[in-house]
Amino acid sequence: MLPRIAVMGRPNVGKSTLFNRLAGRRIAIVDDTPGVTRDRKETIARIAGRDVLLIDTAGLEEAAPDTIPGRMRASSEAALRAADLVLFVVDVRTGLTPADRSFAQWLRRHGKPVLLLANKAEGREGAARALEAYELGLGAPLLVSAEHGDGMGELHDEIREALPPEPAEEEEDVADENRPLRLSIVGRPNAGKSTLLNALLGEERMITGPEPGLTRDSVAVGWTDETGKPVRLVDTAGLRRRARITEALEQMSTAATIAALKECEVAVLVVDAVQGMDEQDLRIARLAEREGRAVVIAFNKWDAVEDRNAARRRLEDVLTASLAQLKGVFVVPLSAATGRGVERLMPTVREAYELWNRRVPTGALNRWFEAALERHAPPLVNGKRLKLRYATMPKARPPTLAIFGTRAEQMPEDYRRYLVNSFREAFDMPGVPVRVNARGTDNPYAEAED
């Protein structure tokens, strides 16, 4: 198991900037607004010559347990209990605050190894200001600037000394076939995305509540499902209509969500079953389809729906009329809050993934293609009929068809849709994005025909 390093401190001292610096890439959203990080973020990083699990935590605040800051603190406390080393960050520009002193005392009580980092200590005044941090009783402060990279070499050396010794034999790398399934949970604000992630994990990993917009960044969590296979779960910020996104912080949250959607293999679209599927849900589903992701709809809050037959009919009507490009998409009614139906989600996700990753042999593909052309002949384009000759499947993830023939590149969109729907039905691949690349071939007798 990798050693765990938790980055902790009060809000706005530069924890996420330090997290990104140590990780070697931008993972956590950084903004001047206090409290941007609300949930723990984890990543595997190479620090001091060792692979470690680096954890960014929410800012520590004194607050009642039922408030958002109180729930943030509970999440940070869970990270502390599992940590092998804590990086406690203070801001030398603002100086020590009562909260810094209170949380330093709190850390001492837990007895975890702690490195005290005096952040924002760039320039000649940084060293003088950092002297104040000695009074916290956590040893000599390390002067760093997470923004500019100052002091990172010394920090790596101190981390090397503070970590538990390496095991005699390192575990071998995980085989490629055991690579985690990349799964993103997406949807509108307050649809229940974080509650669903917590239900899958069986713990309060994400901060949840009735307040919309609690999740501000994409948060990745490693997990092993009931089959024993690894999954990389990503909870994302809710996506609103672009016209309603005005704040820079929300723009960054939206960008992080779209990036997570592009990197995943299966997207679980969480829809509020009480409100039904609206235009924004459809936009998110279309975005996932355009990115070529497999899609599963989690019809959440199913326990609160009074007329379930009517709700199913309304959903089917919307999907048929407005999401034809994902015809037959899997729908799992569930209640993330109570856990009912959640056990059906991952088997459905695995089924969608297998279809998304499936290849069709060339022989079977061309037998289908010939039959499809016989049932519905290619149309005329500019008075000339398209001559489609054969099809191949150069790639899966998602299934992609390459169709060759004279003037194939002029194939109308409605005929493409016909081929896609026929392909789905012939090979039982509902709800999977299917790409069609039409490639024209030169006709040596074209001039003679003219």
N, C-alpha and C positions, 0 to 999 in steps of 0.2 A: 504494500500500500504506500502511496506517495505521502511524504510529509506535508502537513497542512500549515499554511502561513496565512493568518488573518490580519487584514489592514483595518485598524480601528481608530476612532477619535470622534470628537464632536463634529457637527455639520460644518462644511465649507473650510476645512483645514487643508484640503488637497489630497484626500485619500484616493479618489478615483484617478486623479492625475498620476499619483504614484503607482497605482495599480496598472495603469496603461504603460507607464515607463518600465516597470519591472516585467510586464508581459511582453514588451517589445512591439506592441501594436495597439491601436485604439480599439478597445472593447467596451469600456464603460463611457457613458455620456458625461461630458464635463461642461459645466456651466456655472456662472457666478451665483445662480439662484441657490440658496441653502436647501438641503434636503432633496437634491435631484435623485440620489441613490436611495431607494426605498427597500429593495430586496437584495439579498446576497447574490453576487456574481462570482462565478468560479471559472478558472481556466488553468490549464497545465502550462507552466512556464519553466524555462531553464535559468536557474539562478545559482550562482556560485558553483557551476559545473554539475548541478544536480537538477533532475526534474522534480518539481514541487507542484502541489495544488494551491494556487494563489486565490484568496477569497477577498473580495471587496465587500464591505459591510455598510449598512446605513449609519448615519451620524448618531452618536449617542446623545440622548436627551433625557432629562428627568420629566416623566409624564405618566399619567394614569394608564393602566394596562389597556383600557378599552378605546383609547385614542389612537390616531395614526402614528404619532411619535412613540407611543407606548408599544404598539405592535412592531414598529421598526426596531425598538430596543430589544424586544423579545427575540426577534430574528437574529440580531447581533449576538445576543447571549448564547443562542444555539451554536453559532459559528465559533464562539470562544470556547465552549465546552469541547468541541471537536478539534481545536487547533493544537498544533505542536509548538507554534511560535506566534507571538503577537507583535505586530509593528504598530506601536501607539504613536499617532501623529499629532503634533501640536503646531500652531501657527505662530512663528516668532514675530511677525509683523504686528499682530494684535496683542501679543503677550498672553500670559497665562490667565485663564478665566476661572471662576469658581467651578464651572463644569469640568474643566481639565483636571483640577485638583480632586474633585469628587470621583471622577472616573479612574484616575490614577490609583486612588485608594481602593476602589472597587477591583481593579486589576490585581493589585497586590494580594487581596484576600483570596483570589482564585488560584494563586500560586503558579500561574503559567509563565514560562520564559517570555520576557518582554524586552524588545529593543525600542528605546525612546528616540523618535525622529523629530528634530527641530526643523520643520519644513519652511520654505520660503526664506532661507537663510543666505541667499545670494548677496554678494557685495560685502564691503568691509564691516558694515554695521551688523551683519548677521551673527557673527561670532559673539559680539558683546550682548546682543539681545538673547541669544540662546542660553547664556549663563543662568538665567532665571529658571530654566527647566530643571536644574539640579534639585530644586526643592521638592519635586514630585516624588523623590525616593525611588526612582526606577533606573538609577545609574547615570552614567555620563551620556548626555544627548549627542546623537549623531547629526551633524549639520548637513542638510541636504536641500536641494531645490528640485522638486519633482518636475517642475515646468521646464527648467533649463538643463537638467541632468547632472547638476553638481553633486558630488559626494556619492555617486552611485557605486563607484569602485570600492570604497570603504564599506558601504552598506552590504555589498555582496560578500566581502570578507567576514563581516560580523555575522551575517546570516549563516555562512558556512560553519562558523564556530558554534553558533547557538543551536543548530539543528541536531536532532539525534543522529548517532552514527549510521552510516549506510549498512544495509545487510550484507553478509558475506557474499551472497550470490544474488544478483539482480534477476528479476523475473524476465523471461524472454518477451519480446514484443508480441502483442496480440496478433494472431494470424489475420490475414485480410478478410477471410470469410466471417470472422467475428467482429468486423468493423461495425460500430454502432449505427443503427437506423437513425437518420436525422429527421426529427419530427418537430414541426413548428405549430404552436397553438395560436390562431389568429381570430380576429373578429372585432366587432364594435366595442366601444367602452361599456363596461358593466354587464357584459354578456355572460360572465362567469368563467373566463379563461384561467385566471389564477386559482380559483376554487377547483376547477377541473384538474389542474396540475397537482394541487395538493391531494386531491382524491386519488389520483394515479400513484403518487409517491407514498401515500399513507401517512403523511406528516404535514405540519403547517410550515411548508417551505417558503411559500409566497405570502405576502401581506394581502389580506382580503378584507372586504367590507362593502357597505352599501354605497360608499362614495365612488363616483366614476373617476377613472384616470389614476388609480392608485399605482399601477405599473407604468413606469416612465421609460424603461429601457428594456431591451431584449435580454432575458436572463436564461442562460443555458445550464442545465442540470443533467449530470450523468445518472443513469438509472438502469436497472435490470428488470425486465418485465417477468410475468408469471411463467414464461417459457424458458427463462434463464438466459435470454439473449439481450445484449446491451442496446440501449436506446439513448440518444442525446436529445433530451426534451428542451425546447426553447419556448418560454412564455414571452409574449410580446405585448407592447402597448396597444391599446385600442385604436383602431383606424377610423377617423371621422372623415366627412366630406372635405375635400381640399379647400373649399371656400370658407370653412369654419376654422381652419388651422391658421392662426395669426401669430402666436407667440413663437419665438425662436426655439425655445426648449421643446415645444410640441412638434415643431418641424424636425428637430433632431430625433425625437422619439419615433416619429413616423418614418424617417429615413432608416432608423435601426430596424424597425419592423419589416420594411420592404426588403432590406438586406437579408434578414433572417428568412424571409419567404423565398428569396432567390437561392439561398444556400441549402434549404431543406430538401428532402425527398418526398415526404408526405406532409400536407398541410391539413390540420384539423380546424375546420371553420366552425366556431362556436356561435350558435344562433339562439337567441332568446325565444323559446317556444311560446311564451305568453304573448309577446309582441308580434311574433311571426317574422318571416324573412322579408326584409325591406330592400330598397334599392342599394343601400350601402353594403349590405351583405352580398348582394349580387355583384357589386363592383369588386369586392375582395375576392370572390370566387372566380370572376373573370380574370383578375390579375394573377391568381395562382395558375389558372389554365394557360394564360399567355406565357408564363414562366415555365410551363411544362411540368408542373408539380402534380402528383396524385392528390386528390382531394377527398376528404371524408367530412360529412356534416354531422357535428354533435348537436342534436336538438335539445338544448339544455333547459332546465327548469320544467321538465316534463311533469313533475309531480304537482305543479301549480296550474296545469291546464285542465279546465273543466270539461270541455267537449273535445276529447282526443281525436275522434273520428273526423270531426270538422277541421281540426288543426292539421291533420295529415293530408286531407284533401286540399286545403289551401296551399300547403307546402308543395304538394305534387303539381298543382296547377301552376304555381310560380316557376318551379323548376322546368316544367315542360315548355312554358311560354317564353321564359327569359334566360334559360341556361341550357339550351339545346346542345351546345358544344361539350357539355359534360353529361350527356344523356345516360341515365341509369346510375348517377352518382350515389354512393353509399350514404345512408342516413341512419344514425344511431340515436334514438330517443333515450335520454338519461337525465338524472338529477345529480349534478356535481356536489350539491350541498348535502344530500342524504346518502349519496353513493349508489343509489339504485340505477342499474343499467350501465354503470361505469365499466363493469367487468367485460361487457361486450365490445368496448371501444377498441382495445388493442388487437384482438383477433381480426376485427374489421380493417384496422390500419394495416396489419400484416398482409391481409388478402389484397387490399388495394395496392400495396407495395409490390407484391408478386406479379400482379397484372401489369403494373407500370414498368416492371423490369423484365417482362416476358419477351422472348423472341419467337417469331413464327418461321418454321423452315421454308426455304425458297419454293420447294415443290408444292406444299400446301398453299402458300401464298399465291402462286400463279394459277392454281386450280380455282381458288376463290376469285381471282382477278378476271379470269376468262368467263366464269359464270356471271359475275357482276356486269361485264360488258354485254353479255347476251341478254340479260334482263333489262338493261337500260343502256342503249347504245350511246356513245359519246355524241355530244351535240354538234351542230354546225356553228362555225365561227367565221364571220365574214364570207359566208357562202360556201365554206369548205369544212368538211367533217374532220374532226380530230382523229388521228390514227394512233391509238394507244396500244403499245406492243407487249410490254411486260412490266412487272413490278419486282422490286427487291426491298428488303428491310435492312438498311445499313446500320441501324442502331436502335436500341431501346432506351428507356429512361428519358423521355417517354417514347412509346412506339413511334417510329418514323418510317414512312413509306416513300420510296423513290420510284416514280412512275415515268417510264421512257416511251417516247413515240413522236411522230411528226407533229409539230406545233403543240406539243404537250404543254409547253409553258403558257399557252393561251387558254388553258382549261378554265371555264367559268367557276365562280365560287359555289354555285348551287350544285354543280356536278362533283366538286370536291367534297361537299357535305354528304352527298349521296354515297360516295365511296367510303368516307369515314364511318357513316352509320352502318353500311353494309359490312365493313371490316369488323366493327364492334360486335355485330350480331353473329357473324360467322365464327368468330373466335372467342365469343363470350367474354368480352372485355368492357363491361359497363363502367361509365364514369371516368374513364382514363383519357387524358388528352392524347390526341393522335395527330401527328404532323404529316402533311403530304407535300413532298417536293417534286414538282413536275419538271422534267428535263427533256427539252426538244432534241430531236436528232435530225441531221441533214438528210434531205431527200435528193438523191442525184438526178431524179427525173422531174424535179420541180419545174424547171423551165419548159420541159417538153409538155407537161400537163397544162401549163399556162397557154 
